[in-house]
Amino acid sequence: MNDPVSLIVNRTPVPRMALGPTKATQPHLAVVYATASGEVECFDGRPMTPSQQVFSRYRTRYEVDLRPRQRSAVLGRNPLVSRDGVHAFEVKVDFAFRVDGWEGAKAVVRSGIDNPLPLVHNYLTSLFHGAGQRFAIEDSFGLQHYLNQRCGRQVTLAEGLIVYGCQVTVRPDDKSKIYLESLIEAGRREALGQAEHVPDMGEVLRRGQLDAKKQELEIAATARQAAALENTLTTSEGLIRHYLITHPEDAAGAFEMMRKLEEARFATTELQNQRALGLLQLMAEKNLVQAGDLDATRQLLTDAVGRATGGEAQLPPAATPQLTGARPWDAPPAQLSAARAAAPAQAPPAYTPTQTQPTYTPPGPTGPAAAAPYGESPGSTVAGDPVPPYAGRPATPAYTALIYLVLDESLDRTCLEELNRGLSDLHSALSSAPELSTTLRLSVLGMAATTEPRLQLETVTPGTRTPVLTGRPGLSYAHAFQLLSTVLGQDVGVVKAEGAQVLRPIVHFVTGGTPEEGNGWRDAHRTLTDTTGNPAAPHVIALGLGRADTFAIRAAATRPEFAFMAPPHQDAVSAAHSCAAFLRDSVVGYARRIAAGDPQFAVGPPDGFRRAEDAF
C-alpha cells in the first residue's frame, strides 16, 4: 500500500452562538453532523444555518472528502501460491475508490474510518484468496484474466466506500522466474538439439555410405589382384617376378634374390645327394640292397631325405656303384615296387595347443561387504510370491528388478556433467547387452525443489533415449519420497500384470545438499519404506557428497550398510565421478546376477566413500 489517505479532512465542534454566516464548504466535501451519543446526519451535504446551530443537538461537524482516489497495491505478505504448492505469483492491483455520496459520508463518520486503505486491502485479499491454486506457475496470464473478471465490477462496501476500476497484473515471483527460465532454456536446448539432430544424422549416414562404398571398392580391388596373381605367387620365381613388377626401380634387388634362391636350391640339392649316396653306400656295404635295386632305392632315399631337409627337387639319376659280390640285376622285384607304391611318406601328427580362455569377472564390490545380500529376502517379490532357490543359470531370466535413480539436480554444473556421463555409460552398457537389459526396468528422477522424471520406468534398448539431468535450484527430500510412494505401487502393478516376477524395488538416492524442509521429509520417507503399509516398499541406498548431512544420509537409507558418505576432504566433482561409476557398475552387475538366475545382490561403497555410521 502507498501512504495513508484521510477521508475526513476537517473535524470541528458546532458553535452555539454564530456571529456571522455559516462557513461554506467546497463542492467535493460533504458536511456530516454528529450528536454526543454518536448519531450522525447529513443535510444533503450542506452546512446548517446559524439559526439551526443555536438550537441544534449536534455537537461535532465533519467534512468528508468525496473525491475519487487511485492507488496501487502488491500482495506481498499474502502471495498467491500456485497449483504445485511450491511456487508463488506476484500480484499487483491498480484500483480506485471513493465515498458513496452523502450516505457514504455518514457511514464513514459512523464507522470512524480515517485511513480506508487497509479496508480496501482486506477486501481485495479476501477476493483473491486461494485463486492461485487453480493455475500452474507457468499460467500467470490465466490467473490474471481470472482475477480481472472477479474484481472488474464496482463494489460498495458496508463502510460507505465504493471500490471500482480494478486492474490486476500477475507474474511469477523471483524464485519462480528462475525456475521458468530454466524450463525455457531446457526447452530451447531440446529444440536446438532436435533441429541439429537431423543434419547430424544425415552427415553420419552419408559418411557411413561413403565408408561402406570405399570398403567395397577396396575389397573388389583386392579380389581382382588376388585373381590376377593366383598363378604367380605360388612359386618363389613368381614372388620375385611380382616384386620386380611392383618395384621396377629395384631390378638389382630382384636379381640378387634370384641369385640367392638358385644358390639355396643348389646347396639343398647337393646336400640331398650326399646324404642319399652315403645312406645307399651304407646299405650296400651291409648287403641290404642288391645292384639291380640301386636306382629305385636311390630315388626313394632322395625323396625321404628331401622331405626331411625341406627340399622339393628330385636328384638326377646317378651311376650304379659297383658293390662287391653283387649279382647282375635282371628286373625290379615285385616286392620293392609294391612297397614303393604302398608306402607314402608319413606326416607327423598336427599339434593342436590347448588354449585357456580367461574368465570374465563383472565389476562390483569385493571383500566382506560383497557377500552381504540386500534385505532380508533379496529374492522375494513385493507381492510375497515364493521364490525357488538359486539352481544354476536358466535359459531366460526368472526375475525382473525395478531400479530407481534419484539424483540431485541442485549440484553444480561440473558435478551434473559427471553424473550425466555415468548415465550415458549405463545406457550404453544396457542397450548393447539385451540379455542384461531385459532383466530390469530403469527409472531416473531429477531431484531439486521438485522431483521430475528424466526417464520413465522402462527396459533400456538402443531406441531408449538417454536421460539427462538439468541443473535447478532448491532441494526437497519430501517431494522425492512422496513421488516415489505414488509411482512405485503403480509401476509394480504394471510390471506384474505383464507376467513378470517382480523383485523388491531398489532406490539409489544421491544428494549433495541439505533439504529445505529440514527434518520434515521423514514422514514421507517413513510412508515410503514401511513394509506393513506399503507392499512396494523399496530398499533405499543413500549416497552423500558435498554439503550433504551425514545423519540425514543414514536416516534415508533403509539399512545401515546402505548409507555411504564421501570424505570431507574430497571435492564434490571427484565424489560425483565415483557415484556415477558406482551406479553404472552396481546396476550392470546386478543385471548379470539376475540373468544368471540369482536374485541376490551385494553392495559396497563407491571409490573413496565410507559408511555413514563410521563418519559420525
PAFI-215845 format. One record per residue (C-alpha): residue in three letters; x, y, z. Coordinates in Angstrom, 1 decimal. Example, Ala and Ser with C-alpha at 12.3 -4.5 7.8 and 13.67 -1.06 7.14 Angstrom:
<atoms>
  res       X       Y       Z
  ALA    12.3    -4.5     7.8
  SER    13.7    -1.1     7.1
</atoms>
This chain:
<atoms>
  res       X       Y       Z
  MET     0.0     0.0     0.0
  ASN     1.0     3.6    -0.5
  ASP     0.9     6.4     2.1
  PRO    -2.2     6.6     4.3
  VAL    -5.3     8.5     2.9
  SER    -7.5    10.6     5.2
  LEU   -11.2    10.9     4.1
  ILE   -12.2    13.3     7.0
  VAL   -10.4    16.5     6.1
  ASN   -11.8    18.6     9.0
  ARG   -13.4    18.0    12.4
  THR   -14.7    20.9    14.4
  PRO   -17.3    21.5    17.1
  VAL   -20.6    23.0    16.2
  PRO   -20.7    26.7    17.5
  ARG   -23.7    27.6    19.6
  MET   -23.6    31.3    19.0
  ALA   -22.8    32.3    15.5
  LEU   -21.7    35.9    14.9
  GLY   -21.7    35.7    11.2
  PRO   -22.8    33.5     8.3
  THR   -22.0    29.7     8.4
  LYS   -18.7    28.7     6.9
  ALA   -19.2    27.5     3.3
  THR   -17.7    24.2     2.0
  GLN   -16.1    23.2    -1.2
  PRO   -18.2    21.1    -3.7
  HIS   -16.2    17.9    -3.2
  LEU   -16.8    18.0     0.6
  ALA   -19.9    16.6     2.4
  VAL   -20.7    18.0     5.8
  VAL   -21.8    15.5     8.4
  TYR   -23.0    16.4    11.9
  ALA   -22.8    14.0    14.9
  THR   -24.5    14.1    18.3
  ALA   -22.8    13.4    21.6
  SER   -24.4    10.0    21.6
  GLY   -23.0     9.1    18.2
  GLU   -26.0     9.8    15.9
  VAL   -25.0    11.3    12.6
  GLU   -26.9    13.3    10.0
  CYS   -26.1    14.9     6.6
  PHE   -28.4    17.6     5.4
  ASP   -27.8    16.8     1.7
  GLY   -24.1    17.6     2.4
  ARG   -24.9    21.3     3.2
  PRO   -23.8    23.0     6.5
  MET   -26.5    24.2     8.9
  THR   -27.5    27.9     9.1
  PRO   -26.6    29.9    12.2
  SER   -30.1    29.8    13.5
  GLN   -30.2    26.0    13.1
  GLN   -26.9    25.7    15.0
  VAL   -28.3    27.6    18.0
  PHE   -30.9    25.1    18.8
  SER   -29.2    22.0    17.2
  ARG   -28.4    18.9    19.3
  TYR   -25.4    18.1    17.1
  ARG   -22.1    18.8    18.7
  THR   -19.4    17.9    16.0
  ARG   -19.1    18.9    12.4
  TYR   -17.2    16.6     9.9
  GLU   -16.1    17.5     6.4
  VAL   -15.7    14.3     4.3
  ASP   -13.8    14.3     1.0
  LEU   -15.9    12.8    -1.8
  ARG   -13.2    12.8    -4.5
  PRO   -12.2     9.6    -6.1
  ARG    -8.7     8.2    -5.2
  GLN    -6.4     5.9    -7.2
  ARG    -3.9     3.6    -5.6
  SER    -1.7     0.5    -6.3
  ALA    -1.0    -2.4    -4.1
  VAL     1.2    -5.5    -4.2
  LEU     0.1    -8.6    -2.4
  GLY     3.5    -9.3    -0.8
  ARG     2.5   -10.6     2.6
  ASN    -0.1   -12.9     1.3
  PRO     1.3   -14.2    -2.0
  LEU    -0.9   -16.5    -4.2
  VAL     0.6   -20.0    -4.2
  SER     0.4   -21.9    -7.5
  ARG    -1.1   -25.3    -8.0
  ASP     2.1   -27.2    -7.2
  GLY     2.2   -25.7    -3.7
  VAL     5.8   -24.6    -4.0
  HIS     5.9   -21.6    -6.4
  ALA     4.0   -18.3    -5.9
  PHE     2.7   -15.5    -8.0
  GLU     3.4   -11.8    -7.6
  VAL     0.1    -9.8    -7.8
  LYS    -0.1    -6.1    -8.4
  VAL    -3.6    -4.3    -8.2
  ASP    -4.4    -0.9    -9.5
  PHE    -7.8     0.3    -8.1
  ALA    -9.9     3.4    -7.4
  PHE   -12.2     4.1    -4.5
  ARG   -14.4     7.0    -3.3
  VAL   -17.1     7.8    -0.7
  ASP   -20.6     6.7    -1.7
  GLY   -22.2    10.2    -1.7
  TRP   -23.8    11.7     1.4
  GLU   -25.0     8.4     2.7
  GLY   -21.5     7.1     2.3
  ALA   -20.1    10.1     4.2
  LYS   -22.5     9.3     7.1
  ALA   -21.3     5.7     7.1
  VAL   -17.6     6.8     7.1
  VAL   -18.2     9.1    10.1
  ARG   -20.3     6.5    11.9
  SER   -17.6     3.8    11.4
  GLY   -14.8     6.1    12.4
  ILE   -12.6     5.3     9.4
  ASP    -9.7     7.6     9.0
  ASN    -7.5     5.6     6.6
  PRO    -9.6     3.4     4.2
  LEU    -6.6     1.7     2.5
  PRO    -6.4    -1.3     5.0
  LEU   -10.1    -1.8     4.5
  VAL    -9.7    -2.0     0.7
  HIS    -6.6    -4.2     1.0
  ASN    -8.6    -6.7     3.2
  TYR   -11.4    -6.7     0.7
  LEU    -9.0    -7.5    -2.2
  THR    -7.1   -10.1    -0.3
  SER   -10.3   -11.9     0.6
  LEU   -11.4   -11.7    -3.1
  PHE    -8.1   -13.2    -4.4
  HIS    -7.7   -15.8    -1.6
  GLY    -6.9   -19.3    -2.9
  ALA    -7.2   -18.3    -6.6
  GLY    -3.6   -19.2    -7.3
  GLN    -4.2   -22.9    -6.6
  ARG    -6.3   -23.1    -9.7
  PHE    -3.4   -22.4   -12.0
  ALA     0.1   -23.7   -12.7
  ILE     3.1   -21.4   -12.2
  GLU     3.5   -21.3   -16.0
  ASP     0.0   -19.9   -16.5
  SER     0.3   -16.5   -14.9
  PHE    -1.8   -14.9   -17.7
  GLY    -4.6   -17.3   -17.0
  LEU    -4.6   -16.3   -13.3
  GLN    -4.5   -12.6   -14.3
  HIS    -7.6   -13.0   -16.6
  TYR    -9.4   -14.8   -13.8
  LEU    -8.7   -12.1   -11.2
  ASN    -9.7    -9.3   -13.5
  GLN   -13.0   -11.0   -14.0
  ARG   -13.6   -11.3   -10.3
  CYS   -12.8    -7.7    -9.4
  GLY   -13.8    -5.9   -12.6
  ARG   -17.3    -4.8   -11.4
  GLN   -17.9    -2.0    -9.0
  VAL   -18.5    -2.9    -5.3
  THR   -19.9    -0.9    -2.4
  LEU   -18.5    -1.7     1.0
  ALA   -20.6    -1.5     4.2
  GLU   -18.4     1.3     5.4
  GLY   -19.6     3.6     2.7
  LEU   -16.8     3.1     0.2
  ILE   -17.1     2.3    -3.5
  VAL   -14.2     0.2    -5.0
  TYR   -14.0     0.2    -8.8
  GLY   -11.7     0.2   -11.8
  CYS    -9.5    -2.7   -10.5
  GLN    -6.8    -3.8   -12.9
  VAL    -4.7    -6.9   -11.9
  THR    -1.2    -7.7   -13.1
  VAL     0.2   -11.2   -12.3
  ARG     3.6   -12.5   -12.9
  PRO     5.8   -15.2   -11.2
  ASP     7.9   -14.2    -8.2
  ASP    11.7   -14.1    -8.4
  LYS    12.1   -17.7    -7.4
  SER     9.6   -18.9    -9.8
  LYS    11.1   -16.8   -12.6
  ILE    14.4   -18.7   -12.2
  TYR    12.5   -22.0   -12.4
  LEU    10.6   -21.0   -15.5
  GLU    13.7   -19.6   -17.1
  SER    15.4   -22.9   -16.5
  LEU    12.5   -24.7   -18.2
  ILE    12.6   -22.4   -21.1
  GLU    16.3   -22.8   -21.5
  ALA    15.9   -26.6   -21.3
  GLY    13.2   -26.4   -24.0
  ARG    15.3   -24.2   -26.2
  ARG    18.2   -26.6   -25.9
  GLU    16.0   -29.5   -26.7
  ALA    14.5   -27.8   -29.7
  LEU    18.0   -26.9   -31.0
  GLY    19.2   -30.4   -30.3
  GLN    16.3   -31.8   -32.3
  ALA    16.9   -29.4   -35.1
  GLU    20.7   -30.2   -35.2
  HIS    20.0   -33.9   -34.9
  VAL    18.6   -34.1   -38.5
  PRO    21.6   -32.8   -40.3
  ASP    24.0   -34.6   -37.9
  MET    22.2   -37.9   -38.6
  GLY    22.3   -37.2   -42.3
  GLU    26.0   -36.5   -42.1
  VAL    26.6   -39.7   -40.2
  LEU    24.6   -41.7   -42.7
  ARG    26.4   -40.1   -45.7
  ARG    29.7   -40.8   -44.1
  GLY    28.8   -44.4   -43.4
  GLN    27.7   -44.9   -47.0
  LEU    30.9   -43.4   -48.3
  ASP    33.0   -45.6   -46.0
  ALA    30.9   -48.7   -47.0
  LYS    31.4   -47.9   -50.7
  LYS    35.2   -47.3   -50.2
  GLN    35.5   -50.6   -48.3
  GLU    33.5   -52.4   -51.1
  LEU    35.9   -51.0   -53.7
  GLU    38.9   -51.9   -51.7
  ILE    37.6   -55.5   -51.3
  ALA    36.9   -55.7   -55.1
  ALA    40.4   -54.4   -55.9
  THR    41.9   -56.9   -53.5
  ALA    39.9   -59.7   -55.1
  ARG    41.0   -58.7   -58.6
  GLN    44.6   -58.5   -57.6
  ALA    44.4   -62.0   -56.0
  ALA    42.8   -63.4   -59.1
  ALA    45.4   -61.8   -61.3
  LEU    48.3   -63.2   -59.2
  GLU    46.6   -66.5   -58.4
  ASN    49.1   -68.5   -60.5
  THR    52.1   -66.2   -59.9
  LEU    52.5   -66.1   -56.2
  THR    52.6   -69.9   -55.8
  THR    56.3   -70.3   -56.5
  SER    59.5   -68.4   -55.5
  GLU    60.1   -67.3   -59.0
  GLY    56.6   -65.9   -59.2
  LEU    57.1   -63.9   -55.9
  ILE    60.3   -62.4   -57.3
  ARG    58.7   -61.6   -60.6
  HIS    55.8   -59.8   -58.7
  TYR    58.3   -57.8   -56.7
  LEU    60.1   -56.8   -59.9
  ILE    56.8   -55.6   -61.4
  THR    55.7   -53.6   -58.3
  HIS    59.2   -52.2   -57.8
  PRO    60.7   -51.7   -61.2
  GLU    63.3   -49.4   -59.8
  ASP    64.9   -52.2   -57.8
  ALA    65.9   -54.6   -60.5
  ALA    69.2   -55.3   -58.9
  GLY    67.4   -56.4   -55.7
  ALA    65.2   -58.8   -57.7
  PHE    68.3   -60.3   -59.4
  GLU    70.0   -60.6   -56.1
  MET    67.0   -62.5   -54.7
  MET    67.0   -64.8   -57.7
  ARG    70.7   -65.5   -57.3
  LYS    70.3   -66.3   -53.6
  LEU    67.3   -68.6   -54.5
  GLU    69.5   -70.5   -57.0
  GLU    72.3   -70.9   -54.5
  ALA    69.9   -72.2   -51.9
  ARG    68.4   -74.7   -54.3
  PHE    71.9   -75.9   -55.4
  ALA    73.0   -76.3   -51.8
  THR    69.9   -78.2   -50.9
  THR    70.2   -80.5   -53.9
  GLU    73.9   -81.1   -53.1
  LEU    73.1   -81.9   -49.5
  GLN    70.3   -84.3   -50.5
  ASN    72.6   -86.0   -53.0
  GLN    75.4   -86.5   -50.5
  ARG    73.0   -87.9   -47.8
  ALA    71.3   -90.3   -50.2
  LEU    74.6   -91.6   -51.6
  GLY    76.0   -92.0   -48.1
  LEU    73.0   -94.0   -47.0
  LEU    73.0   -96.1   -50.1
  GLN    76.7   -96.8   -49.7
  LEU    76.0   -98.0   -46.1
  MET    73.1  -100.2   -47.2
  ALA    75.2  -101.7   -50.0
  GLU    78.0  -102.5   -47.5
  LYS    75.6  -104.2   -45.2
  ASN    74.2  -106.2   -48.1
  LEU    70.8  -104.6   -47.6
  VAL    70.3  -103.8   -51.3
  GLN    71.4  -105.5   -54.5
  ALA    72.8  -103.9   -57.6
  GLY    69.6  -104.2   -59.6
  ASP    67.7  -102.2   -57.0
  LEU    70.1   -99.3   -56.7
  ASP    68.3   -96.8   -59.0
  ALA    64.9   -97.3   -57.3
  THR    66.4   -97.4   -53.8
  ARG    68.4   -94.2   -54.5
  GLN    65.3   -92.3   -55.6
  LEU    63.3   -93.4   -52.6
  LEU    66.1   -92.3   -50.3
  THR    66.4   -89.0   -52.1
  ASP    62.7   -88.3   -51.7
  ALA    62.8   -89.1   -48.0
  VAL    65.9   -87.0   -47.3
  GLY    64.5   -84.1   -49.4
  ARG    61.3   -84.0   -47.3
  ALA    63.3   -84.1   -44.1
  THR    65.5   -81.2   -45.2
  GLY    62.8   -79.2   -46.8
  GLY    63.9   -79.8   -50.4
  GLU    61.5   -80.3   -53.4
  ALA    63.6   -81.2   -56.4
  GLN    64.4   -84.8   -57.3
  LEU    68.0   -85.8   -57.7
  PRO    69.3   -86.6   -61.2
  PRO    70.0   -90.3   -62.0
  ALA    73.4   -91.5   -60.8
  ALA    75.6   -94.3   -62.0
  THR    75.2   -97.6   -60.1
  PRO    78.1   -98.1   -57.8
  GLN    79.9  -101.4   -58.1
  LEU    79.3  -103.5   -55.0
  THR    81.4  -106.5   -54.1
  GLY    79.7  -109.8   -54.6
  ALA    76.6  -108.3   -56.1
  ARG    74.8  -110.2   -58.8
  PRO    73.5  -108.6   -62.1
  TRP    70.0  -107.0   -61.9
  ASP    67.5  -108.7   -64.2
  ALA    64.2  -107.0   -63.4
  PRO    62.7  -104.9   -60.4
  PRO    61.5  -107.2   -57.8
  ALA    57.7  -107.1   -57.3
  GLN    58.1  -106.7   -53.6
  LEU    60.1  -103.5   -54.0
  SER    57.7  -101.9   -56.5
  ALA    54.7  -102.8   -54.2
  ALA    56.4  -101.3   -51.2
  ARG    57.2   -98.1   -53.0
  ALA    53.7   -97.7   -54.2
  ALA    52.0   -98.5   -50.9
  ALA    54.3   -96.6   -48.6
  PRO    53.6   -92.9   -48.8
  ALA    55.5   -90.6   -46.6
  GLN    54.1   -90.3   -43.1
  ALA    53.4   -86.8   -42.0
  PRO    53.8   -86.1   -38.3
  PRO    50.5   -85.5   -36.4
  ALA    49.4   -81.9   -36.3
  TYR    49.9   -80.2   -33.0
  THR    46.8   -78.5   -31.5
  PRO    47.7   -76.4   -28.5
  THR    45.2   -76.2   -25.6
  GLN    44.0   -72.6   -25.1
  THR    42.8   -71.4   -21.8
  GLN    40.2   -68.7   -22.0
  PRO    40.2   -66.2   -19.2
  THR    37.1   -66.0   -17.1
  TYR    35.5   -62.5   -17.0
  THR    34.5   -61.2   -13.6
  PRO    31.9   -58.4   -13.7
  PRO    32.8   -55.2   -11.9
  GLY    31.4   -54.9    -8.4
  PRO    32.4   -54.7    -4.8
  THR    34.8   -57.1    -3.2
  GLY    35.6   -58.1     0.3
  PRO    33.2   -59.0     3.1
  ALA    30.6   -56.4     2.0
  ALA    30.2   -58.2    -1.3
  ALA    28.7   -61.2     0.4
  ALA    26.0   -59.3     2.3
  PRO    22.6   -59.6     0.5
  TYR    20.2   -56.7     0.1
  GLY    17.4   -57.0     2.5
  GLU    16.0   -59.9     4.5
  SER    14.9   -61.9     1.4
  PRO    16.5   -60.5    -1.7
  GLY    14.8   -62.9    -4.0
  SER    11.2   -62.3    -2.7
  THR     8.7   -60.4    -4.8
  VAL     6.8   -57.5    -3.4
  ALA     3.6   -59.5    -3.5
  GLY     5.1   -62.2    -1.4
  ASP     5.3   -64.8    -4.2
  PRO     7.5   -67.8    -3.3
  VAL    10.9   -67.8    -5.0
  PRO    12.8   -71.0    -5.7
  PRO    16.4   -71.3    -4.5
  TYR    19.2   -70.5    -6.9
  ALA    19.7   -73.5    -9.0
  GLY    22.2   -72.5   -11.8
  ARG    21.9   -70.3   -14.9
  PRO    18.4   -70.6   -16.5
  ALA    17.9   -70.1   -20.2
  THR    15.8   -66.9   -19.6
  PRO    15.7   -64.6   -16.6
  ALA    13.1   -65.6   -14.0
  TYR    13.0   -62.2   -12.2
  THR    12.6   -58.6   -13.0
  ALA    14.2   -55.8   -10.9
  LEU    12.9   -52.2   -10.7
  ILE    15.8   -49.8   -10.3
  TYR    15.1   -46.1    -9.5
  LEU    18.0   -43.5    -9.6
  VAL    17.0   -40.3    -7.6
  LEU    19.8   -37.8    -8.4
  ASP    20.3   -34.3    -7.0
  GLU    19.9   -31.7    -9.7
  SER    20.8   -28.8    -7.3
  LEU    24.5   -29.8    -7.6
  ASP    26.8   -27.5    -9.6
  ARG    27.3   -27.9   -13.4
  THR    30.5   -30.0   -13.2
  CYS    29.0   -32.5   -10.8
  LEU    25.9   -32.9   -13.1
  GLU    28.3   -33.4   -16.1
  GLU    29.9   -36.4   -14.2
  LEU    26.5   -37.9   -13.3
  ASN    25.3   -37.4   -16.9
  ARG    28.4   -39.2   -18.2
  GLY    27.6   -42.0   -15.8
  LEU    24.0   -42.2   -17.1
  SER    25.3   -42.3   -20.7
  ASP    27.7   -45.2   -19.9
  LEU    24.9   -47.1   -18.1
  HIS    22.6   -46.6   -21.0
  SER    25.3   -47.8   -23.5
  ALA    26.1   -50.9   -21.3
  LEU    22.4   -52.0   -21.0
  SER    21.3   -51.1   -24.6
  SER    24.3   -53.1   -26.1
  ALA    23.5   -56.2   -24.0
  PRO    19.9   -57.3   -24.4
  GLU    20.4   -60.3   -22.2
  LEU    21.1   -57.9   -19.3
  SER    18.7   -55.0   -20.1
  THR    15.7   -57.4   -20.2
  THR    16.2   -58.4   -16.6
  LEU    15.4   -55.0   -15.2
  ARG    13.4   -51.8   -15.7
  LEU    15.2   -48.4   -15.1
  SER    13.8   -45.1   -14.0
  VAL    15.8   -41.8   -13.5
  LEU    14.3   -38.9   -11.4
  GLY    15.9   -35.4   -11.1
  MET    15.5   -34.0    -7.6
  ALA    15.5   -30.3    -6.7
  ALA    12.8   -28.1    -5.3
  THR    10.5   -30.6    -7.1
  THR    11.3   -34.1    -8.4
  GLU    10.8   -34.5   -12.2
  PRO    11.1   -37.8   -14.2
  ARG    14.0   -37.8   -16.6
  LEU    13.4   -41.4   -17.7
  GLN    10.1   -43.2   -17.0
  LEU    10.4   -46.8   -15.9
  GLU    11.2   -48.9   -19.0
  THR    13.5   -51.5   -20.4
  VAL    16.7   -49.9   -21.8
  THR    17.1   -50.6   -25.5
  PRO    19.0   -48.9   -28.3
  GLY    15.9   -46.9   -29.0
  THR    15.5   -45.6   -25.4
  ARG    16.6   -42.0   -25.0
  THR    19.5   -41.3   -22.7
  PRO    18.3   -39.4   -19.5
  VAL    19.8   -36.0   -19.0
  LEU    19.9   -34.1   -15.7
  THR    19.2   -30.4   -15.7
  GLY    20.5   -28.0   -13.1
  ARG    17.7   -26.5   -10.9
  PRO    17.6   -24.6    -7.6
  GLY    16.2   -25.8    -4.3
  LEU    16.2   -29.3    -2.7
  SER    13.3   -31.2    -1.2
  TYR    13.6   -34.8     0.0
  ALA     9.9   -34.9     0.9
  HIS     8.8   -34.2    -2.6
  ALA    11.1   -37.0    -3.9
  PHE     9.8   -39.6    -1.4
  GLN     6.2   -38.6    -2.0
  LEU     6.6   -39.1    -5.7
  LEU     8.3   -42.5    -5.2
  SER     5.4   -43.6    -3.0
  THR     3.0   -42.7    -5.8
  VAL     4.8   -44.3    -8.7
  LEU     6.2   -47.4    -7.1
  GLY     2.9   -49.1    -6.5
  GLN     1.7   -48.3   -10.0
  ASP     4.9   -49.5   -11.6
  VAL     4.9   -52.8    -9.7
  GLY     1.3   -53.4   -10.7
  VAL     2.0   -52.8   -14.4
  VAL     5.1   -55.0   -14.5
  LYS     3.4   -57.8   -12.6
  ALA     0.5   -57.6   -15.0
  GLU     2.9   -58.4   -17.8
  GLY     3.6   -61.8   -16.1
  ALA     7.0   -60.9   -14.6
  GLN     8.2   -62.0   -11.2
  VAL     9.0   -58.6    -9.6
  LEU    11.7   -58.2    -7.1
  ARG    11.6   -55.6    -4.3
  PRO    12.4   -52.2    -5.9
  ILE    15.8   -50.6    -5.3
  VAL    16.2   -46.8    -5.0
  HIS    19.7   -45.2    -5.4
  PHE    19.4   -41.8    -3.6
  VAL    22.3   -39.4    -4.4
  THR    22.4   -35.9    -2.8
  GLY    24.9   -33.2    -2.3
  GLY    23.0   -30.8     0.0
  THR    20.6   -30.4     2.9
  PRO    16.8   -30.3     2.2
  GLU    15.0   -27.0     2.6
  GLU    12.3   -28.6     4.7
  GLY    14.7   -29.6     7.5
  ASN    13.5   -32.9     9.0
  GLY    10.1   -32.5     7.5
  TRP    10.8   -35.2     5.0
  ARG    11.0   -38.1     7.5
  ASP     7.2   -38.7     7.5
  ALA     7.2   -39.1     3.7
  HIS    10.2   -41.4     3.9
  ARG     8.5   -43.5     6.7
  THR     5.4   -43.9     4.5
  LEU     7.5   -45.0     1.5
  THR     9.7   -47.6     3.3
  ASP     7.0   -49.0     5.7
  THR     6.6   -52.6     4.5
  THR     3.4   -53.1     6.5
  GLY     1.6   -50.2     4.9
  ASN     3.3   -50.2     1.5
  PRO     3.7   -53.6    -0.2
  ALA     6.0   -52.0    -2.8
  ALA     8.4   -50.5    -0.1
  PRO    11.8   -50.4    -1.7
  HIS    15.4   -50.8    -0.5
  VAL    17.0   -47.3    -0.3
  ILE    20.8   -46.9    -0.9
  ALA    21.8   -43.4     0.1
  LEU    25.0   -41.7    -1.1
  GLY    26.0   -38.3     0.3
  LEU    28.6   -35.9    -1.1
  GLY    29.5   -32.2    -0.8
  ARG    27.3   -30.4     1.8
  ALA    25.1   -33.5     2.5
  ASP    24.3   -34.2     6.2
  THR    25.6   -37.5     7.5
  PHE    22.7   -38.1     9.8
  ALA    20.2   -37.4     7.0
  ILE    22.0   -39.9     4.7
  ARG    22.0   -42.5     7.4
  ALA    18.3   -41.9     8.0
  ALA    17.4   -42.0     4.3
  ALA    19.0   -45.5     3.8
  THR    16.8   -48.4     4.8
  ARG    19.7   -50.2     6.4
  PRO    23.0   -49.0     8.0
  GLU    25.1   -50.8     5.4
  PHE    23.2   -49.0     2.6
  ALA    24.4   -45.4     3.7
  PHE    27.7   -44.1     2.3
  MET    29.4   -40.7     2.7
  ALA    32.2   -39.0     0.7
  PRO    35.1   -38.0     3.0
  PRO    35.2   -34.3     4.0
  HIS    38.4   -33.6     2.1
  GLN    37.2   -35.0    -1.2
  ASP    35.9   -32.4    -3.7
  ALA    32.3   -32.7    -4.9
  VAL    33.3   -33.3    -8.6
  SER    35.5   -36.4    -7.9
  ALA    32.8   -37.7    -5.5
  ALA    30.2   -37.3    -8.2
  HIS    32.5   -39.2   -10.6
  SER    32.8   -42.1    -8.1
  CYS    29.0   -42.1    -7.6
  ALA    28.5   -42.3   -11.4
  ALA    30.9   -45.2   -11.7
  PHE    29.2   -46.9    -8.7
  LEU    25.7   -46.5   -10.2
  ARG    26.8   -48.0   -13.6
  ASP    28.7   -50.9   -12.1
  SER    26.2   -51.8    -9.5
  VAL    23.2   -51.8   -11.9
  VAL    25.1   -53.7   -14.6
  GLY    26.5   -56.2   -12.1
  TYR    23.0   -56.8   -10.6
  ALA    21.6   -57.4   -14.1
  ARG    24.3   -60.1   -14.7
  ARG    23.3   -61.8   -11.4
  ILE    19.6   -61.8   -12.3
  ALA    20.4   -63.0   -15.9
  ALA    22.3   -65.9   -14.2
  GLY    19.2   -66.7   -12.1
  ASP    20.5   -65.4    -8.8
  PRO    18.3   -62.5    -7.4
  GLN    20.6   -61.7    -4.5
  PHE    22.9   -58.8    -4.8
  ALA    25.7   -57.2    -2.8
  VAL    26.6   -53.6    -2.2
  GLY    29.9   -51.9    -1.3
  PRO    30.9   -48.2    -1.0
  PRO    31.8   -46.2    -4.1
  ASP    35.5   -45.5    -4.6
  GLY    36.7   -43.3    -1.7
  PHE    33.4   -43.4     0.2
  ARG    32.9   -44.8     3.7
  ARG    29.8   -46.0     5.6
  ALA    27.8   -43.1     7.1
  GLU    27.9   -44.6    10.6
  ASP    31.7   -44.5    10.5
  ALA    31.6   -40.8     9.7
  PHE    29.6   -39.8    12.8
</atoms>
